[in-house]
Amino acid sequence: VQLVESGGGLVQPGGSLRLSCAASGFTFSSYGMSWYRQAPGMEREFVAAISSTGGTTNYADSVKGRVTTSRDNAKNMVYLQMNSLKAEDTAVYLCKAWRGGSRDYWGQGTQVTVSS
């Protein structure tokens, strides 16, 4: 099982980034996918989730209206489009695969830094 995040980087406040998570080694279309983030010295924080079919999404209040998650089951990919980025969005962003009755799988993360 492998989850590989990409798309992070340095962006100015108000800017946008699109993160990607490439999945392999499991039946991607059977798993819900989530995005979390972790800033230095802080607890890991939920950002967004999408159901296995993509029909249901859920967002943390801190990002609602600025972030959209989507998935492409044909490509085994999940995405996180982030707009109107703020300094407080700076963190390592990780994707997680989850399914009831099965263990969770985590990626290694991609760094997002919002700074002028």
Phi, psi and omega in degrees: 000134179215134172234123184234115179273151176206169175103355178288173179163194179262128180221149179282155175306137183090351181278184183229153173216150173240114177269148177234152175225116180263127184249145176205158175090004177207171182279089188306318186291353178263357185245138164288157180231142179228156171245136175232166174218154179218118176269157180305129177076006183245162175288153174294136188237135176293138178245307185200158177215153177220139181289170185300326180271348185086002185281341182230133176232158181213142184226149171291148181300329184292341182239354184303132181090346180245344188232141176226131174252146179212169180214156175232100184291337177289333182253000183056047183232147171230147187232155174225107177270121183241124180240166178048048185295145181239162179303325181287356174276353179298124183181171166273128181256129184236147173254152182224137173258135183217150176202137180304131179085357179237160177288158176275152174239139183238147169272180182272340176101159175225137185279131172242124179236122179250112185200148175267000000 
